[in-house]
């Protein structure tokens, strides 16, 4: 009992002597993430590439700032490999305020290209920077040529395999049904 009384006295003295502070929230101002969009509006061999760039954020007023746009030649190391960017063929910076900005790039020959956009907000204390990219092709090897980018064939089976599979499932169901009926007749 004496030990408990000594411990209680020591705790009371510690509470009385310790400085009392109030809890307060640390000032915290989170930065709002932004999203940059880049769209290839028109791209034809030998004609200037037309792009549109913009930025958005989950905030009542849209972010304002500079968007650096680049067009790069892309090459692949092997069939189906991802495109690897080379030196920029075209670079420009536009100022974004609320609506998408049209950018006219250079006239390009047939080939693969990557367009990138990097947004730097004017109010860096409120918004975070962001970037985006898109790949496109000009001329032969355009998206309509059936090139799947090296992905495996994920489409449905041929009709023959579909019919064969359906027949096998039906035969299995008939075999199970027949077997159960034979068992019921043997036990009855």
N, C-alpha and C positions, 0 to 999 in steps of 0.2 A: 504494500500500500504506500509505503514511503517513496518507493521508486516512481510510482505513478504521480504522486504529489510533486516530486522534484521535476519530473518531465513536464507536467502541466505548468509549473512556475517558470521553467526555462522557456517554454513556448510563449507564454504570456509576455515575458520580458522581451523576447525576440520580436514579437509583433508590435509592442509598444515602442521599441527603439528603432526598428526599420522604418525608413522613410516611406510614406504613403504616396504612391503615384497613381494618376488616373490613366485609364486606357484611352488611347486615341488611335484613329486610323492613320496609317501612313499615306501620304499623298500619292495617289496612283492615277495616272491618266493613260489609259491604254491607247495604242495607235490602231487605227482602223485599217484592216487589210483592203487592198484594192485588187481589181481584176482587169487585166489588159486584154483587149480583143483585137485581132488582126484578121481581115478577110480579104481574099483575093477576089476582086470583083470581075476583072477581065484579064485573061492572059492568053495571048496568041503569038505564034512565032513571028518575029520581025516587027511586032507592034509594041508600044509602051505598055508595061504592066500597070494595071489599075488596082490599088489597094485602098482599104478603109481601115483606120485605126481609131480606137476609143478606149476609155477607161471607165470603170464604175466602182462604186463602193456601197456598202449597206449603211447609208447615211442620207439624211434629208437633202443636202445639197451635194451634187456630184463633185468629185475632186477635179482640180485644175492643175495643169502641169505640162511638162515637155515629154513628148514621146519620140524616142530615137528609133528610126525605122532603117532596117538593113535588108538587102536582098543579096543572098550568097549562092554561089554555084554549089551543087551537092554532087557527090560521087559516092559510089558504093564499092566496097572492097570485094564483094562476092554477090552472086545472085541471091536476092532475098535478104541481104544485110541491110541494116538501117543506113540512111544517108549520112554521110560525113560532110560537114561544112568546110568550105575552103575560104579563101580571102573574100571580103565583101566586094560585090560588083557595084553596089549602090548604097549610099548612106545619106540620110537626111534627118533633121529634127524638126518636128512641128509642135505647135502649142495647142493643147486640147482644152476646150471650155465647153462642156455640156453636150455637144453633138459630135458624131463621128466626123473625122477629118479625112478627106480624100487625098491620096498621095499617088502621083504619077511617077512610075519608075522608068528605067531604061527599056529600050527595045531589046529583046533577048532572042538568041538562037534556040534551036531545039535542044532540050535537055531537062535535067532535074534541078530544082531550085528550092531554097528555103527562105522564107520571109520572116523576119523577127521584129518585135516591137518591145521596147523597154520604157516603162512609164516612171518618171520622176516627179512626184507631186510638188507643187509650189509650197504647200503647208506641210513640211516634213515633220512637224510636231504633232500633227493629227493623223496623217495618212502614211501608210507604208508603200514603198515602191513595189512594182510588179513587172512581169514580162510575159510574153507569149510568142509562139512561133507556129508557122504552118508550112507544110511542104506542098509543092505543086510541080507539075510536069508540063512541058511544051512540046508539041509535035508528036512524033512516033513514041509510043509508050505512054500515051495519055491514059487517064484512068479507065477509059472504055475498052482497053485492050485485054481485059481479063486478068491482068497481073494482080495477084493477091498479096504482094509484098512478102512472100515467103511463108505465109501461114498455111497450115495444113488444110485440106479440103474438109470444111465443117458443114457442108450442105447435106441435104437428105440423100438417102440411098437411091439407086436406080430402081425402077419399077419392078424389075425381075427379083431383086433381093427383097423388096417389100412383100411381093406375093409369096416367095419362098418362106420368109419368116412367118407370115400369117398362116400358111399351111402347116408349118411345124408347130406353132402354138395351138392350132386347132387339133392336130393329131395328138399332141400331148394331153390336151383337155379331154379328148375322146377316150384315150387310153386310161386316164385316171377314172373317168366316169364308168367305163366298162369294168375296170378292176374293182371298183367299189360295189357295183351291182353283183359281180360274181361272189364277192365276200358275203354280201347280205344274203344271197341265195344259199350259200353253203352253211351259214349259221342258222338259218331258219328251219 
